[in-house]
């Protein structure tokens, strides 16, 4: 598995995953429109932690993580450059959360159940290999989740080899994986964010994850 990870994004999810990858022995570059605001993250994480622009990070990573606000996802990928993501595994951690406030704890999406956000990415960048992951849990539990049982991360994507790479990462990070098939399955996986957030938005309960039970 590649040990170089480029992360498009500079918010909490990007920083958490970046530190998690470093903890597990990867080289990491976080990308931002303003790399200077990542100086604190770089200082906290040592010499294997690098920062740059979106394009720098996408070019650096053999595997790329998209960790921006969902409504900025297409633009962030455009700034990263198709030439820097084509042929690569792109871990899509985004959700199509709209700007309207939640209603009784239920988030508003700007997509519908007939077209996911990840499908939009895949259509716009057909030579990249998008894999949905990390979208249905909060940042505090993304890496080495301290739960009573190993939680389930639902993934999907059109490339079996890309999903294999993501499966390996998730196993290192303390997750079991449920592969739900092609990119269309993101129509079901992305709304798990809505379900996951309801206890938090209603009762400030954020320390939970999903578990798929099997016979």
Secondary structure, DSSP 8 states (H G I E B T S, - for coil): ---EEEEE--SHHHHHHHHHHHHTT-EEEEE-TTGGGGHHHHHHH-TTEEEE-HHHHHHH-SEEEE-S-GGGHHHHHHHH-HHHHTTSEEEE----B-SS--BTTB--BSSBTTB-HHHHHHHHSTTSEEEE-S-SS-GGGSSS---SS--EEEEB-S-HHHHHHHHHHHHHTT-EEEE--SGGGHHHHTTHHHHHHHHHHHH------------
